Amino acid sequence: MKSTFLLVPISILLSSCSSQAQTVGQDKPASLPVLNPIEAKGDQLLNLDETPKTPRFKVTDKIWPEKAGDASICLWADDKIAPISFTIDDNTSPDVPWWLEMSDKYGFKATWFIISANVGNNGWGGTWELWKDVLAKGNDIQSHTHTHLVKADAPDWPGIEWEYAESKKVLEQNLPGHRVRFLAYSGGKNSEKHDRSIAAKYYAGARGATGTLVSPSQMDYFNTRAIVEESFDNPKAKWADMKRVLDPTDSVYRASSIYIYHTVKDKNMDRPMFKFMADNKDKFWIGLYGDISLYGLERDTATLKVEENTADRIAFSLTDRMADAVFDYPLTVKVRLPDGWNKVTATQNSKAIPADVIEHEGAKYALVKAVPDKGQVLLKK
């Protein structure tokens, strides 16, 4: 069955960035030129705007290539079992200090989906200086629409495309050098006005407002599920308990746990979920929402080919079907090393890239971080 996708020209995508902060505008944007829908065989897709009806691949435990020179793409970064991401909606700027404290204590970074029109308007919305500081500390900021659709039932509302486009424009103008590639749909009032096909003209993916855990083989990148803290170790909310993702017999083994927060009501409350995550940090990739989505989209469309395999060197190519200007997150490739290779150097297109050597059942493997479509990867002893 053929799947169709919307592709926004990269020149249009990149031109939305500006180093000059501007006042939030209220003008409806001119419609962006959109190419005719193309089939999934294309190699510069902006996104995968589809809801998979069947698994894209078989989910397995970690794969260990058997022969020297054999290689495979890891399901998740650093060959972790599963990813966790913390996302915060609606700016909630009074909670920022608490989140930064938790980030330092438990070793994670968070993604704020902010309402761009609210920045500077009240204490809740925060200031551009606050959000620049949040970014500088390694966190991420993405779009939660321009106004949260609060006046979408008014006759002068510019429309849902304006909500998506204006938010991206304002955020990138006021956070110089930052790329806004992801959207979180707003819930509550007027949420029925969201349109994923329009969102796909501006974003690489979108997070939903509710949901359950879903197998990584059936991720809907334009409605990734969001779970709540109260589901952890809760028999009444087993459908969203992240402990399931570590169970090889479970249907959601190795799934993403994308947490959604609004206001933190009790900052002194013990949070066993944080402790469980920290105690199992060897199993979890605790990443930013956007990085996890980029990795999944690249992985799901990637092709890996070993092109050279000798006692002295191993070379492979890594390609995908995603737009190179947008999708530049490195995939982790696991390579079985020949006997005697205890250390390796790795380059991609003659530039050094990270490669760690690990051991499994007496054999050595390299975990190589390579970006698709950036040239041949070469490993040397």
NUNU-799536 format. One record per residue (C-alpha): residue in one letter; x, y, z; residue number from 0. Coordinates in steps of 0.001 Angstrom, whole numbers, plus 524288, in hexadecimal, padded with zeros to 5 digits. Layout:
BEGIN
ATOM rest px py pz nr
ATOM a X Y Z NUM
...
//
This chain:
BEGIN
ATOM rest px py pz nr
ATOM m 80000 80000 80000 0
ATOM k 80545 80D61 7FC7E 1
ATOM s 806D2 817D5 806D4 2
ATOM t 806FE 82642 803B1 3
ATOM f 80E2D 8311D 80A73 4
ATOM l 80EEA 83FCD 80996 5
ATOM l 81C31 84584 80688 6
ATOM v 81F95 853A2 80958 7
ATOM p 82B18 858D2 80172 8
ATOM i 83709 859EA 80A05 9
ATOM s 83959 867E6 805A5 10
ATOM i 82C25 86B84 80B4D 11
ATOM l 82ED4 86405 817D0 12
ATOM l 83BF0 86A65 81A47 13
ATOM s 837C5 87806 8166A 14
ATOM s 82ED8 878AD 82242 15
ATOM c 83AD9 87A17 82B11 16
ATOM s 83F5E 887C0 82E77 17
ATOM s 84957 88D21 837E9 18
ATOM q 84168 89962 83A21 19
ATOM a 83747 8992A 8450C 20
ATOM q 82A6A 89EDF 84093 21
ATOM t 81DB3 8A281 846E6 22
ATOM v 81354 89800 8464E 23
ATOM g 80B79 89A89 83A14 24
ATOM q 7FD21 89826 8378C 25
ATOM d 7FD93 897C2 828C4 26
ATOM k 7F8F2 88B67 82260 27
ATOM p 8049C 88545 81B51 28
ATOM a 804BF 8839F 80CCB 29
ATOM s 80236 87588 8091B 30
ATOM l 80EAE 86DDD 80761 31
ATOM p 810F8 86756 7FA56 32
ATOM v 80F63 858AF 7FC22 33
ATOM l 813F2 84EC5 7F23D 34
ATOM n 80AB0 8447D 7ED48 35
ATOM p 809D0 838EF 7F6B4 36
ATOM i 81472 82F08 7F3F6 37
ATOM e 81563 82079 7F681 38
ATOM a 81D28 81AAC 801AB 39
ATOM k 8285D 81700 7F897 40
ATOM g 82CF3 82535 7F8AD 41
ATOM d 839A0 82895 7FF9F 42
ATOM q 83739 8366C 804CD 43
ATOM l 82AE9 83513 80CEF 44
ATOM l 827BE 83F7A 816F8 45
ATOM n 8201B 835BC 81F22 46
ATOM l 81878 82906 81F35 47
ATOM d 80A88 82DB8 8204A 48
ATOM e 80431 82085 82199 49
ATOM t 7FD98 81852 82C04 50
ATOM p 80383 80AC7 82A4F 51
ATOM k 7F965 80009 82958 52
ATOM t 80369 7F527 82A78 53
ATOM p 810F2 7F480 830CC 54
ATOM r 81BD0 7FA96 828BF 55
ATOM f 82575 7F087 82E0F 56
ATOM k 826C2 7E5C9 8382A 57
ATOM v 82AB0 7EA5A 845AC 58
ATOM t 8357F 7E1FC 84B61 59
ATOM d 83F05 7E254 8568B 60
ATOM k 84C52 7E833 853EB 61
ATOM i 8528C 7E2CC 8478B 62
ATOM w 86083 7DDBD 847D8 63
ATOM p 8662F 7DBF1 83A1D 64
ATOM e 86CB1 7CEAB 83920 65
ATOM k 877FE 7D096 82FAC 66
ATOM a 88310 7DA6E 82F9A 67
ATOM g 87F16 7E615 82767 68
ATOM d 8707A 7E386 82882 69
ATOM a 868A0 7EF5E 82CD6 70
ATOM s 85AE5 7F32A 830EA 71
ATOM i 853B3 7FFAC 8347D 72
ATOM c 8503B 80004 842E6 73
ATOM l 841E4 801B8 845F2 74
ATOM w 84526 80D39 84ED0 75
ATOM a 850D1 81603 8513E 76
ATOM d 85C74 80FCD 85822 77
ATOM d 85589 802A0 856C3 78
ATOM k 84CD5 8058E 8626A 79
ATOM i 840BD 7FD5D 864D9 80
ATOM a 83725 808C0 86424 81
ATOM p 83665 817A1 8648F 82
ATOM i 83016 820C4 86E6A 83
ATOM s 82CDD 82EFB 86BE7 84
ATOM f 82714 83989 87497 85
ATOM t 81E96 843DE 86E28 86
ATOM i 81860 84FC3 8749D 87
ATOM d 80D00 85719 86E7F 88
ATOM d 80764 864DA 86FB0 89
ATOM n 81435 86BAA 87359 90
ATOM t 811CD 86A2D 88224 91
ATOM s 81D6F 87306 88484 92
ATOM p 81C15 87304 89382 93
ATOM d 81FA8 8648B 89320 94
ATOM v 82C33 86689 88B68 95
ATOM p 83541 86715 89757 96
ATOM w 82F99 85A57 89C86 97
ATOM w 83170 85397 88F75 98
ATOM l 83F76 8583C 88E89 99
ATOM e 841F0 8531A 89C45 100
ATOM m 83C1C 845C9 898DA 101
ATOM s 843EA 845C1 88C46 102
ATOM d 85096 84731 893CF 103
ATOM k 84CA7 83D6A 89E49 104
ATOM y 8481E 8326A 8955F 105
ATOM g 85011 834ED 8892A 106
ATOM f 84651 8389C 87EA3 107
ATOM k 8428A 84411 8760D 108
ATOM a 8349B 84812 872FB 109
ATOM t 82CE1 84D54 86775 110
ATOM w 82418 85919 86977 111
ATOM f 818E9 85A5E 85FC1 112
ATOM i 815D6 868BD 86133 113
ATOM i 80AC3 87187 85CBA 114
ATOM s 8123C 87BD4 8553A 115
ATOM a 8082F 886D2 856AA 116
ATOM n 808B9 8859B 86588 117
ATOM v 8172F 8886E 866DC 118
ATOM g 818D4 895B5 86D43 119
ATOM n 80A41 8978B 86F5D 120
ATOM n 809A1 892A7 87D64 121
ATOM g 811B9 88BBF 8879D 122
ATOM w 80C98 87E95 8836C 123
ATOM g 81170 88033 87582 124
ATOM g 81F55 8839C 87953 125
ATOM t 828B0 88C7B 87215 126
ATOM w 83164 88A4B 86667 127
ATOM e 83D2B 88BA5 86F58 128
ATOM l 837E7 8809F 877E4 129
ATOM w 835FE 877A0 86C45 130
ATOM k 84371 87AE2 866E8 131
ATOM d 84900 876B9 87405 132
ATOM v 8411C 86A1A 873A9 133
ATOM l 846F5 8671C 8665D 134
ATOM a 854A3 86A97 86ADC 135
ATOM k 85388 8604D 8758C 136
ATOM g 85177 85598 86B5E 137
ATOM n 842AB 854F2 86B56 138
ATOM d 839E9 8569D 85F81 139
ATOM i 82EBC 85F8A 85B76 140
ATOM q 824B2 85C0D 85131 141
ATOM s 81753 860D6 84CED 142
ATOM h 80A70 85FAB 85442 143
ATOM t 8039F 86828 84A02 144
ATOM h 80356 876F4 84A42 145
ATOM t 7F774 87965 85301 146
ATOM h 7F346 86BC3 85794 147
ATOM l 7E759 86DB4 84ED2 148
ATOM v 7E085 8752D 859CC 149
ATOM k 7D93D 87DEE 85038 150
ATOM a 7D793 87423 84543 151
ATOM d 7C8D1 8757C 8461E 152
ATOM a 7C975 88435 84395 153
ATOM p 7C5FC 8891E 835E9 154
ATOM d 7D304 8903C 83466 155
ATOM w 7DB93 88489 837EB 156
ATOM p 7E5C5 88365 82CFC 157
ATOM g 7E4EE 87487 82C84 158
ATOM i 7EC3E 8684A 83075 159
ATOM e 7F6FF 86A04 82660 160
ATOM w 7F9F0 87748 82C53 161
ATOM e 7FAC6 8710D 839DA 162
ATOM y 80513 86787 8351A 163
ATOM a 80CDA 87087 82C2B 164
ATOM e 80CA6 87C91 834E8 165
ATOM s 8116D 874E4 840A3 166
ATOM k 81CEF 86F3B 83943 167
ATOM k 82056 87C98 833B0 168
ATOM v 81F8F 883DA 840A0 169
ATOM l 82748 879A8 84829 170
ATOM e 83251 8793C 83E4D 171
ATOM q 832D8 88806 83D30 172
ATOM n 833F6 889F4 84BD4 173
ATOM l 83CE1 87E5D 84E90 174
ATOM p 8479B 88121 84496 175
ATOM g 84DE8 87510 83ED9 176
ATOM h 843E0 86BD1 844C6 177
ATOM r 83C38 862A9 83BF7 178
ATOM v 82DEA 85FDE 83E98 179
ATOM r 82AFC 852E8 83827 180
ATOM f 8204B 84D38 840D6 181
ATOM l 812A5 850B3 8454B 182
ATOM a 80A3A 84CA2 850D4 183
ATOM y 7FBB9 84D5C 84E12 184
ATOM s 7F42D 8554D 85806 185
ATOM g 7E989 84E62 85F7D 186
ATOM g 7DD09 85391 86554 187
ATOM k 7D540 85E5E 85EE3 188
ATOM n 7D4F4 85DFA 84FFF 189
ATOM s 7DE58 85268 84F55 190
ATOM e 7D5AE 84C54 844ED 191
ATOM k 7DAA0 856B9 83B7B 192
ATOM h 7E82C 850AC 83AA5 193
ATOM d 7EBDC 84B78 82D3F 194
ATOM r 7F77E 84267 82C28 195
ATOM s 7F851 843F9 81D6D 196
ATOM i 7FA5D 8529E 81F37 197
ATOM a 803D8 8507D 82A6C 198
ATOM a 80BB4 847C3 82143 199
ATOM k 80E82 8539E 818A9 200
ATOM y 81674 859E8 82392 201
ATOM y 81B40 84F65 82CE2 202
ATOM a 82282 84287 82CCB 203
ATOM g 81944 83CB9 836D7 204
ATOM a 80F75 83F93 84185 205
ATOM r 80C58 83ADE 84F30 206
ATOM g 7FE72 837FA 8534E 207
ATOM a 7F80D 83BA7 86021 208
ATOM t 7F41D 82E29 864F7 209
ATOM g 7F6F6 82002 86255 210
ATOM t 7FC94 812E7 865E4 211
ATOM l 8099C 80C65 863A6 212
ATOM v 80B3A 807E5 85597 213
ATOM s 814CB 7FE59 84F7C 214
ATOM p 82070 8055E 84932 215
ATOM s 81D0C 7FE55 83C93 216
ATOM q 8101B 8059B 83BAF 217
ATOM m 8137F 8136A 83FD7 218
ATOM d 80AB0 81DC0 83A07 219
ATOM y 81422 82910 83912 220
ATOM f 80932 832F8 83771 221
ATOM n 8021F 82E83 8439A 222
ATOM t 80C43 828C6 84CB2 223
ATOM r 805B2 82457 8591B 224
ATOM a 8073C 82C0F 865BA 225
ATOM i 8067B 8256B 87301 226
ATOM v 8056E 82B07 880AE 227
ATOM e 80D8F 82924 88CDE 228
ATOM e 80212 82321 8942E 229
ATOM s 80294 8173A 88B53 230
ATOM f 80F82 8128C 890F5 231
ATOM d 80E2B 805B2 89862 232
ATOM n 7FF74 807C7 898C4 233
ATOM p 7F74D 7FB42 89708 234
ATOM k 7EC01 803A8 8924B 235
ATOM a 7F45A 809F3 887B5 236
ATOM k 7FC60 7FE67 8830C 237
ATOM w 7FA22 802DF 8750D 238
ATOM a 803C8 80E01 8776E 239
ATOM d 80D3E 80894 8818E 240
ATOM m 81B10 80A75 87C7D 241
ATOM k 81FCA 7FE7D 8840D 242
ATOM r 8197D 7F668 87930 243
ATOM v 8233C 7FB2D 86F0B 244
ATOM l 82E11 7F34F 875AC 245
ATOM d 8266E 7E683 87523 246
ATOM p 82A18 7DE68 8690A 247
ATOM t 81D17 7D720 869CF 248
ATOM d 814E3 7E386 86961 249
ATOM s 80E99 7E8BA 85CF6 250
ATOM v 814A2 7F624 85F6D 251
ATOM y 8225B 7F13D 86212 252
ATOM r 82C37 7FBE8 85E8C 253
ATOM a 821A3 80648 85C85 254
ATOM s 823AA 814DC 85EBA 255
ATOM s 81EC9 81A8B 86B8B 256
ATOM i 81B47 828A3 86831 257
ATOM y 816D5 82F5B 874A7 258
ATOM i 80E09 83B45 8744E 259
ATOM y 80D7D 84571 87F1D 260
ATOM h 80668 85224 8815F 261
ATOM t 806E2 85864 88EC6 262
ATOM v 80ED7 85122 89904 263
ATOM k 8054C 8515B 8A45B 264
ATOM d 80D95 84B63 8AF1D 265
ATOM k 81C01 84E19 8ADA0 266
ATOM n 81F22 84745 8BA7C 267
ATOM m 8189E 83A7D 8B6D7 268
ATOM d 8212D 82E64 8B5DC 269
ATOM r 821E6 82A17 8A7BD 270
ATOM p 8251C 81B89 8A6F1 271
ATOM m 824BF 81C53 8981F 272
ATOM f 830AE 82536 89824 273
ATOM k 837DF 81BD0 8A11D 274
ATOM f 8343C 81008 898B5 275
ATOM m 8396B 81720 88CCA 276
ATOM a 84625 81A94 8939A 277
ATOM d 847D6 80CBC 898DF 278
ATOM n 8465A 8076B 88AFF 279
ATOM k 84E2E 811B1 883BC 280
ATOM d 85614 806E3 87D4B 281
ATOM k 8499D 8026D 87678 282
ATOM f 84335 80F77 8732F 283
ATOM w 846A6 819FD 86964 284
ATOM i 84200 82626 87097 285
ATOM g 840EE 82F56 86519 286
ATOM l 83A44 83B4C 85FC1 287
ATOM y 82D4F 8394D 858E3 288
ATOM g 83289 83E5E 84BFD 289
ATOM d 83EC5 835FA 84C45 290
ATOM i 836CA 829B2 84EB9 291
ATOM s 82DA0 82D0A 84382 292
ATOM l 838C6 83047 83A37 293
ATOM y 83F72 82379 83D98 294
ATOM g 8331D 81B91 83B4F 295
ATOM l 82FDD 82209 82E63 296
ATOM e 83DAD 8203F 82945 297
ATOM r 83E72 81233 82E1F 298
ATOM d 83163 80E6F 82822 299
ATOM t 835DD 812E8 81AA8 300
ATOM a 8445D 80F82 81B81 301
ATOM t 84CB4 8066F 8134E 302
ATOM l 859AF 80130 81851 303
ATOM k 86391 7FABC 80F3F 304
ATOM v 87103 7F574 812B7 305
ATOM e 8799D 7F8FB 80728 306
ATOM e 88705 7F48B 80BD0 307
ATOM n 88AD2 7EA3F 815C8 308
ATOM t 89918 7E69D 8178A 309
ATOM a 8A226 7E3A8 822DA 310
ATOM d 8A67E 7F1EB 822E7 311
ATOM r 89A47 7F9C8 81FE8 312
ATOM i 88B87 7F947 81F61 313
ATOM a 883A3 802F1 81765 314
ATOM f 874F1 804B2 81654 315
ATOM s 86B06 80E0C 81097 316
ATOM l 85F2C 812F8 81800 317
ATOM t 853F8 8198E 810D9 318
ATOM d 845DE 81CE5 8139B 319
ATOM r 83A2B 822DB 80C99 320
ATOM m 838F0 82EDF 81538 321
ATOM a 83C75 83CE8 811BC 322
ATOM d 84ADE 83ECD 814BE 323
ATOM a 84947 84D01 818F0 324
ATOM v 83FA2 8491E 82393 325
ATOM f 8439B 83B6D 82792 326
ATOM d 8518D 83C07 82C65 327
ATOM y 8512B 83413 838F0 328
ATOM p 85B22 828F7 8395F 329
ATOM l 85686 81AEB 83931 330
ATOM t 85DE3 810E9 8413A 331
ATOM v 8638E 80611 838C8 332
ATOM k 868C1 7F9C7 83F56 333
ATOM v 87434 7F347 8385E 334
ATOM r 87A3D 7E61B 83BD7 335
ATOM l 888E8 7E827 83C9C 336
ATOM p 89356 7DE9C 83831 337
ATOM d 89B1A 7D796 8429E 338
ATOM g 8A5C4 7E03A 8481D 339
ATOM w 89E7C 7ED01 845CD 340
ATOM n 89DFE 7F26A 85391 341
ATOM k 89D2F 8009D 84F59 342
ATOM v 8986D 80723 842EB 343
ATOM t 898C6 8142B 83C25 344
ATOM a 88CB8 81810 83481 345
ATOM t 88AFE 82263 82A0F 346
ATOM q 87FB9 82674 8216D 347
ATOM n 8834E 82D75 814F6 348
ATOM s 8910F 82E8F 81ACE 349
ATOM k 88C35 83557 8273B 350
ATOM a 88D80 82EDC 8349C 351
ATOM i 880EA 829A0 83A9F 352
ATOM p 87E55 82305 847CE 353
ATOM a 8808F 81453 848D8 354
ATOM d 8808A 80CBF 855A2 355
ATOM v 88540 7FEB2 856D4 356
ATOM i 87D13 7F56C 85F21 357
ATOM e 87DF6 7E6ED 861E6 358
ATOM h 87365 7DC7E 8614F 359
ATOM e 875A7 7CE0F 863AE 360
ATOM g 88420 7CF80 8610C 361
ATOM a 882B7 7D6FC 85440 362
ATOM k 8859A 7E559 851DB 363
ATOM y 87C17 7EEBA 84B74 364
ATOM a 87CCE 7FD09 847B6 365
ATOM l 8714A 8061F 84A10 366
ATOM v 87312 8104D 83F77 367
ATOM k 86B42 81CE6 83EAF 368
ATOM a 8693E 82094 83079 369
ATOM v 85FF1 829FF 829C3 370
ATOM p 858C6 82484 81DE5 371
ATOM d 85CCD 829F2 810A4 372
ATOM k 8692C 8306C 815BF 373
ATOM g 872CB 827A4 80EB4 374
ATOM q 8798C 81A9B 81090 375
ATOM v 87D13 81626 81E50 376
ATOM l 88A83 8101F 82001 377
ATOM l 88F31 80851 82BDF 378
ATOM k 89D77 8053A 82E24 379
ATOM k 8A43E 7FD80 838BC 380
//
